[in-house]
Amino acid sequence: MIGALLLAYTLQQTPRAFVENPAPAEEGIRFHASLEAGALALPSGLGANGMDGFVAVFPRLGVKGGEEFEFEMGAPLRFRLIDTEPSQVEADHAARLRRQDWDELSDFGQLVRELRIGRDDGMLQLRAGSFSTWTLGAGWLVNRYNNNLSQDYHPAGANFVAYLGPTRVEVFASDVLAARLFAGEFRLDLGRVLSDQDTAFDRFLLSVDVAHDFGLAGGTTPSLSAASLGLQAGVVRSDTFQLWLQAAAGARADTLIESVPDYGATVGLVVRGKPDPSLDITGRLEGRRQGGRFRFGFFGAGYELARFSGVGLSATPLAEEVLPGTFSGYGEVAAAVIPLNPEDLALSVSASGEYFVTTGRVDADAALQLHLPGDKTVGELRVILTDLTGRPRYSVAAELRHRFLPALYGVLMGGTVHFPQAEGHLLQGYSAGLGVGVDFQR
């Protein structure tokens, strides 16, 4: 599963022409279930931010039908056993179930762990659940977005993709139960419109992206709208190597301030190499001119924290942050080792970084997913770094799973956690957990 998720991420960064020939569909219907239980140390998230102790229970049940359907639901439950100041146990559900996990409609979205309808190479695809490195199109507005950074906000997002003739339409909602981030892209294959030659198909792509955050769930924050217009051209395309040139212009769609240039432009390239069936490498490099209240990749990896504080823990929200007019350089790389059989290594690693010339600001993030040979050990790591040279903020999440017996495995996790406060700033803490799980599949 790890390898499949990583490959999906790599393909998502590049046009449809990069997708390989469809793999044979899996047959039959399979069911799986699991139950995890363990101990969790989590800050209170209020005032003195004392460390509380929880018993965490996580039952899950899922079904998979070939390559075109998968559904999993579950209820992550955290019961407070140790309550340090400030005291919260009396406000919890049944005086034990952590209230912040189930105190708004969006929190019930976490019951949907995964929903998938359609193949990645099909004409229609629907995905729902959590999103950790999701990118819309070329990533000029929504890039490597994570919708589950807040410990008190647990939405289920969804995205839908449809191909019709020379057009591709994609829509995304970060929270299907509330008015939060909505984004969409309309992409036109100019080669299919202007030529009937196969060599021109999927080679010249014009796209319009729009995104709007209502800011009305998971804490109220300023609304934000942005739009971009982009063009991608496939210069070199072969079975093992692809080179694309791309350019875009973008602007804030909700501000009309004459003294602040709320727009930007970018040019760059994307390369992809696939020297053998088990290795896939993609790289992206861009030069950007941006400033004011607009920047490319607005809805990025750390956006769910930046919407409260653009940098640090108590600064201006990103929607109101004014960036001096500047040039910046952006780079991104993603590599996947794709297992050819269940006993092989599955690895996906991706990283991005941006340097702003005028201010010297540096943003970066990285994601790692690893499935070791032997099919027993799985690990994940996500690191998000914001404004490293000014008012830094970092977010780290790590998880390790090891199977001891065919139906028994252990879980170890830890990292930073952030809690939005009523005053609008963020409170940072650390969390750690240890548990065991049992599962079966038939």
CORWOZI-V339775 format. One record per helix or strand. SS is the DSSP state (a for helix, b for strand). FROM is the first residue (numbers start at 1). TO is the last residue. If there is no record, write none. Layout:
ss=[SS | SS]
from=[FROM | FROM]
to=[TO | TO]
//
This chain:
ss=[a | a | b | b | b | a | b | b | a | a | b | b | b | b | b | b | b | b | b | a | a | b | b | b | b | b | b | b | b | b | a | a | b | b | b | b | b | b | b]
from=[2 | 16 | 29 | 51 | 69 | 89 | 93 | 97 | 99 | 105 | 112 | 124 | 134 | 142 | 145 | 150 | 157 | 167 | 181 | 190 | 198 | 204 | 216 | 220 | 224 | 241 | 263 | 279 | 294 | 299 | 303 | 318 | 323 | 346 | 362 | 377 | 393 | 408 | 426]
to=[12 | 18 | 43 | 65 | 82 | 91 | 93 | 97 | 101 | 111 | 117 | 129 | 134 | 142 | 145 | 150 | 164 | 173 | 189 | 194 | 200 | 213 | 216 | 220 | 237 | 252 | 276 | 292 | 294 | 299 | 306 | 320 | 337 | 356 | 371 | 386 | 405 | 420 | 441]
//
